Amino acid sequence: MAYEQKPGQFVLFKNDKGDNDKRPDYRGDGLDLNGNPIEVAAWIKEGKKGKFMSCTIKTKAHDHKYQPPAGADKKPAGKFDDMADDVPFISCELNDDAILKKLRKDRE
C-alpha cells in the first residue's frame, strides 16, 4: 500500500546542501490542515539545551487551489434572485497566514 499524506502531515528528507551552508538540512512536502500542498524546510542548530530543528512551512502558491466555502454554489433566496450571474467581483475568505502576511507586506 502506497503512503498517502493526510491533512496536517508532511515528510522530510535529507537535503544535499552542496557548498551552500544556508540551504536547509532537510526538505519535504505535505498538506496543511485544509489539505493544501505545503513545502517544509528544516535546519539543525545548536542551542543551550543541545541540538534542535528550526523549520519553515510555505504554501505552494502555484499549486494552491481555491476551495469555496460549503454552500457557495447555492443561490441566495429573496432580493438577490434578480442579480445577473456575471457579478464583477468575487468574495472569498483568506485564512492562510503566509498569504495574509504577504498581502500586508505588499501594502507597506
Backbone hydrogen bonds, N-H to C=O, Kabsch-Sander energy under -0.5 kcal/mol:
donor,donor_aa,acceptor,acceptor_aa,energy
8,G,31,L,-1.6
8,G,32,D,-0.7
9,Q,6,K,-1.9
11,V,29,D,-2.2
13,F,27,R,-3.0
15,N,25,D,-3.1
17,K,15,N,-0.9
20,N,17,K,-2.2
21,D,19,D,-0.6
23,R,20,N,-1.4
25,D,42,A,-1.3
26,Y,42,A,-2.3
27,R,13,F,-2.4
28,G,40,V,-2.2
29,D,11,V,-0.6
30,G,38,I,-1.8
31,L,9,Q,-2.6
32,D,36,N,-2.9
35,G,32,D,-1.9
38,I,30,G,-2.1
39,E,58,K,-3.3
40,V,28,G,-2.6
41,A,56,T,-2.1
42,A,26,Y,-2.6
43,W,54,S,-2.7
45,K,43,W,-0.5
45,K,52,F,-3.1
47,G,50,G,-2.4
50,G,47,G,-1.5
52,F,45,K,-2.4
54,S,43,W,-2.7
55,C,53,M,-0.5
56,T,41,A,-2.4
58,K,39,E,-2.6
60,K,37,P,-1.9
61,A,59,T,-1.4
63,D,60,K,-1.5
64,H,60,K,-1.1
72,A,69,P,-2.0
74,K,71,G,-1.5
80,F,77,A,-0.5
81,D,78,G,-1.9
82,D,79,K,-0.6
83,M,80,F,-1.6
87,V,85,D,-0.8
94,L,92,C,-0.5
95,N,93,E,-0.7
97,D,95,N,-0.7
100,L,96,D,-2.4
101,K,97,D,-2.6
102,K,98,A,-2.0
103,L,99,I,-2.5
104,R,100,L,-2.3
105,K,101,K,-2.5
106,D,102,K,-2.5
107,R,103,L,-1.2
108,E,104,R,-0.8
108,E,105,K,-0.8
